[in-house]
Amino acid sequence: MFSVMETEPSYALWNTEIATEPKRFVALVTNTLGQMATQAANNPSATKMFATRKVKFTLSETLYTTMQCTPDLSSSDCLRCLLGNFRSLMLSHKTQLAFREF
């Protein structure tokens, strides 16, 4: 339904490889995704509620991230949804090198 935020059903896919420096990886992901959620939700273009980032983890590893909300959601619903999904994934899969929620 348009303009109504729904958080269920939710599906997650993740990579089973574990980060070599788990504490540093969790800090990098937490900081990056927190900033991105705010950026996506508050994008000045109402039709483009998204954010992308590319951040170096090690010399040979890069964190690639993308977040997006549908434009019919309010900024506050978008932020609440992105942060909620991010928190639930970090609690259960925090040291895995890749995951996708949709």
C-alpha positions as protocol buffer text, in pm:
chain_id: "A"
residue {
  index: 1
  type: MET
  ca { x: 0 y: 0 z: 0 }
}
residue {
  index: 2
  type: PHE
  ca { x: 139 y: 340 z: -92 }
}
residue {
  index: 3
  type: SER
  ca { x: 236 y: 593 z: 176 }
}
residue {
  index: 4
  type: VAL
  ca { x: 210 y: 329 z: 448 }
}
residue {
  index: 5
  type: MET
  ca { x: 532 y: 193 z: 591 }
}
residue {
  index: 6
  type: GLU
  ca { x: 540 y: -185 z: 617 }
}
residue {
  index: 7
  type: THR
  ca { x: 827 y: -370 z: 781 }
}
residue {
  index: 8
  type: GLU
  ca { x: 701 y: -721 z: 713 }
}
residue {
  index: 9
  type: PRO
  ca { x: 764 y: -939 z: 529 }
}
residue {
  index: 10
  type: SER
  ca { x: 1139 y: -890 z: 536 }
}
residue {
  index: 11
  type: TYR
  ca { x: 1405 y: -1104 z: 372 }
}
residue {
  index: 12
  type: ALA
  ca { x: 1778 y: -1105 z: 439 }
}
residue {
  index: 13
  type: LEU
  ca { x: 2063 y: -1257 z: 242 }
}
residue {
  index: 14
  type: TRP
  ca { x: 2418 y: -1263 z: 373 }
}
residue {
  index: 15
  type: ASN
  ca { x: 2767 y: -1378 z: 294 }
}
residue {
  index: 16
  type: THR
  ca { x: 2902 y: -1640 z: 534 }
}
residue {
  index: 17
  type: GLU
  ca { x: 3258 y: -1502 z: 529 }
}
residue {
  index: 18
  type: ILE
  ca { x: 3355 y: -1335 z: 859 }
}
residue {
  index: 19
  type: ALA
  ca { x: 3549 y: -1008 z: 883 }
}
residue {
  index: 20
  type: THR
  ca { x: 3917 y: -1044 z: 975 }
}
residue {
  index: 21
  type: GLU
  ca { x: 3898 y: -751 z: 1221 }
}
residue {
  index: 22
  type: PRO
  ca { x: 3544 y: -782 z: 1363 }
}
residue {
  index: 23
  type: LYS
  ca { x: 3549 y: -487 z: 1607 }
}
residue {
  index: 24
  type: ARG
  ca { x: 3688 y: -247 z: 1349 }
}
residue {
  index: 25
  type: PHE
  ca { x: 3448 y: -378 z: 1083 }
}
residue {
  index: 26
  type: VAL
  ca { x: 3145 y: -333 z: 1311 }
}
residue {
  index: 27
  type: ALA
  ca { x: 3254 y: 23 z: 1393 }
}
residue {
  index: 28
  type: LEU
  ca { x: 3300 y: 107 z: 1024 }
}
residue {
  index: 29
  type: VAL
  ca { x: 2964 y: -43 z: 922 }
}
residue {
  index: 30
  type: THR
  ca { x: 2777 y: 115 z: 1215 }
}
residue {
  index: 31
  type: ASN
  ca { x: 2918 y: 462 z: 1146 }
}
residue {
  index: 32
  type: THR
  ca { x: 2871 y: 440 z: 768 }
}
residue {
  index: 33
  type: LEU
  ca { x: 2516 y: 303 z: 771 }
}
residue {
  index: 34
  type: GLY
  ca { x: 2401 y: 543 z: 1043 }
}
residue {
  index: 35
  type: GLN
  ca { x: 2518 y: 840 z: 837 }
}
residue {
  index: 36
  type: MET
  ca { x: 2369 y: 695 z: 519 }
}
residue {
  index: 37
  type: ALA
  ca { x: 2025 y: 640 z: 672 }
}
residue {
  index: 38
  type: THR
  ca { x: 2008 y: 1006 z: 770 }
}
residue {
  index: 39
  type: GLN
  ca { x: 2133 y: 1112 z: 427 }
}
residue {
  index: 40
  type: ALA
  ca { x: 1882 y: 895 z: 239 }
}
residue {
  index: 41
  type: ALA
  ca { x: 1586 y: 1001 z: 454 }
}
residue {
  index: 42
  type: ASN
  ca { x: 1670 y: 1370 z: 427 }
}
residue {
  index: 43
  type: ASN
  ca { x: 1768 y: 1383 z: 59 }
}
residue {
  index: 44
  type: PRO
  ca { x: 1648 y: 1721 z: -72 }
}
residue {
  index: 45
  type: SER
  ca { x: 1499 y: 1555 z: -379 }
}
residue {
  index: 46
  type: ALA
  ca { x: 1174 y: 1393 z: -264 }
}
residue {
  index: 47
  type: THR
  ca { x: 1192 y: 1143 z: -549 }
}
residue {
  index: 48
  type: LYS
  ca { x: 1544 y: 1026 z: -465 }
}
residue {
  index: 49
  type: MET
  ca { x: 1549 y: 892 z: -110 }
}
residue {
  index: 50
  type: PHE
  ca { x: 1877 y: 701 z: -142 }
}
residue {
  index: 51
  type: ALA
  ca { x: 2241 y: 709 z: -40 }
}
residue {
  index: 52
  type: THR
  ca { x: 2552 y: 522 z: -152 }
}
residue {
  index: 53
  type: ARG
  ca { x: 2901 y: 505 z: -7 }
}
residue {
  index: 54
  type: LYS
  ca { x: 3234 y: 342 z: -81 }
}
residue {
  index: 55
  type: VAL
  ca { x: 3469 y: 321 z: 222 }
}
residue {
  index: 56
  type: LYS
  ca { x: 3809 y: 152 z: 251 }
}
residue {
  index: 57
  type: PHE
  ca { x: 3826 y: -118 z: 522 }
}
residue {
  index: 58
  type: THR
  ca { x: 4178 y: -246 z: 452 }
}
residue {
  index: 59
  type: LEU
  ca { x: 4421 y: -188 z: 168 }
}
residue {
  index: 60
  type: SER
  ca { x: 4255 y: -468 z: -29 }
}
residue {
  index: 61
  type: GLU
  ca { x: 3894 y: -454 z: 104 }
}
residue {
  index: 62
  type: THR
  ca { x: 3630 y: -189 z: 42 }
}
residue {
  index: 63
  type: LEU
  ca { x: 3286 y: -151 z: 200 }
}
residue {
  index: 64
  type: TYR
  ca { x: 3021 y: -72 z: -63 }
}
residue {
  index: 65
  type: THR
  ca { x: 2682 y: 38 z: 70 }
}
residue {
  index: 66
  type: THR
  ca { x: 2348 y: 144 z: -72 }
}
residue {
  index: 67
  type: MET
  ca { x: 2024 y: 244 z: 104 }
}
residue {
  index: 68
  type: GLN
  ca { x: 1695 y: 344 z: -52 }
}
residue {
  index: 69
  type: CYS
  ca { x: 1337 y: 426 z: 45 }
}
residue {
  index: 70
  type: THR
  ca { x: 1039 y: 459 z: -182 }
}
residue {
  index: 71
  type: PRO
  ca { x: 950 y: 826 z: -241 }
}
residue {
  index: 72
  type: ASP
  ca { x: 597 y: 787 z: -103 }
}
residue {
  index: 73
  type: LEU
  ca { x: 732 y: 747 z: 253 }
}
residue {
  index: 74
  type: SER
  ca { x: 786 y: 1044 z: 479 }
}
residue {
  index: 75
  type: SER
  ca { x: 1142 y: 1126 z: 581 }
}
residue {
  index: 76
  type: SER
  ca { x: 1073 y: 1008 z: 936 }
}
residue {
  index: 77
  type: ASP
  ca { x: 926 y: 674 z: 819 }
}
residue {
  index: 78
  type: CYS
  ca { x: 1218 y: 625 z: 581 }
}
residue {
  index: 79
  type: LEU
  ca { x: 1471 y: 690 z: 859 }
}
residue {
  index: 80
  type: ARG
  ca { x: 1287 y: 466 z: 1106 }
}
residue {
  index: 81
  type: CYS
  ca { x: 1272 y: 182 z: 852 }
}
residue {
  index: 82
  type: LEU
  ca { x: 1637 y: 207 z: 747 }
}
residue {
  index: 83
  type: LEU
  ca { x: 1767 y: 229 z: 1103 }
}
residue {
  index: 84
  type: GLY
  ca { x: 1540 y: -55 z: 1218 }
}
residue {
  index: 85
  type: ASN
  ca { x: 1658 y: -289 z: 943 }
}
residue {
  index: 86
  type: PHE
  ca { x: 2019 y: -187 z: 996 }
}
residue {
  index: 87
  type: ARG
  ca { x: 2001 y: -253 z: 1372 }
}
residue {
  index: 88
  type: SER
  ca { x: 1838 y: -593 z: 1335 }
}
residue {
  index: 89
  type: LEU
  ca { x: 2097 y: -703 z: 1080 }
}
residue {
  index: 90
  type: MET
  ca { x: 2387 y: -578 z: 1290 }
}
residue {
  index: 91
  type: LEU
  ca { x: 2260 y: -772 z: 1590 }
}
residue {
  index: 92
  type: SER
  ca { x: 2243 y: -1100 z: 1403 }
}
residue {
  index: 93
  type: HIS
  ca { x: 2507 y: -1075 z: 1129 }
}
residue {
  index: 94
  type: LYS
  ca { x: 2741 y: -801 z: 1245 }
}
residue {
  index: 95
  type: THR
  ca { x: 3075 y: -949 z: 1144 }
}
residue {
  index: 96
  type: GLN
  ca { x: 2973 y: -1096 z: 810 }
}
residue {
  index: 97
  type: LEU
  ca { x: 3122 y: -930 z: 506 }
}
residue {
  index: 98
  type: ALA
  ca { x: 2805 y: -894 z: 303 }
}
residue {
  index: 99
  type: PHE
  ca { x: 2433 y: -883 z: 360 }
}
residue {
  index: 100
  type: ARG
  ca { x: 2126 y: -755 z: 183 }
}
residue {
  index: 101
  type: GLU
  ca { x: 1785 y: -680 z: 329 }
}
residue {
  index: 102
  type: PHE
  ca { x: 1476 y: -640 z: 116 }
}
